[in-house]
Amino acid sequence: MFLINLWMCLVGVVVILYVILDGFTLGVGILFPFAKDEKQRDVMMDTIGPVWDANQTWIVFGGGALFATFPKIYTVLFSALYIPLFTFLFGLIFRGVAFEFRSKSSHTKAWNRAFFGGSIVAAFAQGLTLGAYISGIKVVNGYFAGGAFDWLTPFNIMVGLALIAGYALLGAAYLIIKTTGEVQARAYLQAKASVWAVAAFMLIVSIWTPFVAPDIMKRWWSPPRAYFEWLFPLTGAIGFIMMLRSIKAKREMMPFASCLVMFFAAYLGLQSGIYPYAVLPDLTIFDAASQRETQIITLIGALCILPFVLGYTIYSYWVFRGKVAEDEAGYH
């Protein structure tokens, strides 16, 4: 049981790392059309260019870990959410191609639209997947037993829109750190608009979730979870207030830190209502786990690889720390 819970925590950490790190690159893509001219878009592109590859590592690591340690989750999710998951992957691929070709093509405007479109599609598809994960998937004897379009519901669409707003907030907060002048000034305004949208979506999701997943509400109000569950919305509210104050005070690092507080509060609050289930409403992490020997061998491999992944990520951010100057912009 300890090993299963350990792996659940490791996979959860990898998921949130991917959401945060690739989330702000998706957010920059979502905000791409609002730049005044190509020079400003070059600045935005240069803020994410050096760390692009490092951020993508986490989705590969997380997918491999999930497949090895919780194969039934992998099987059920890809069977039930084949269309949104592959739409997400196609969005990432299309965004990556646009990212590289934009600097080498004479059709810059077309690749700008492609970069924006890939970012929007990837973010929205992630939201559809998250919404389906929250609302539940029909599983019989460990296998998906629903229809191909069960994921296409108003709640899931709303979660998709919420994730677009969340990534736009992350992207704006990151641009505040990495840019100056007009790009930074607009990022402050975008962060302020986005944080209000995110707060509204969080409230809607919190109210709507008990209707699509009543078991989550039961677990929220059942001891011992009921004794600490209130900490998550309180922490999210603190992050929201921190964000507004830091934007008003024109702080640079605090808006991104406030985003992290809001995202972690939402993520932990959701997981506290789902545990010990891997796929709602019936499949637990203990039912979905692979053999103990497989988890031990995979853990040894992860402990060998993870320091290199973390080291590479930290080194990338350290080397390319500092702001992007507009007169030096132009990703190559």
Protein Blocks (a to p, Z undefined) as FASTA:
>chain_A
ZZmmmmmmmmmmmmmmmmmmmmmmmmmmmmmmmpmblmlmmmmmmmmmmmmmmmmmmmmm
mmmmmmmmmmmlmmmmmmmmmmmmmmmmmmmmmmmmmmmmmmmccblmlmmmmmmmmmmm
mmmmmmmmmmmmmnopadeehiafbdfklmmcfklmmmmmmmmmmmmmmmmmmmmmmpgh
jllmmmmmmmmmmmmmmmmmmmmmmmmmmmmmmmlmmmmmpcfklmmmmmmmmmmmmmmm
mmmmmmmnopaklmmmmmmmmmmmmmmmmmmmmpccfbdckbcfklmpccfklmmmmmmm
mmmmmmmmmmmmmmmmmmmgcjddfklgccZZ
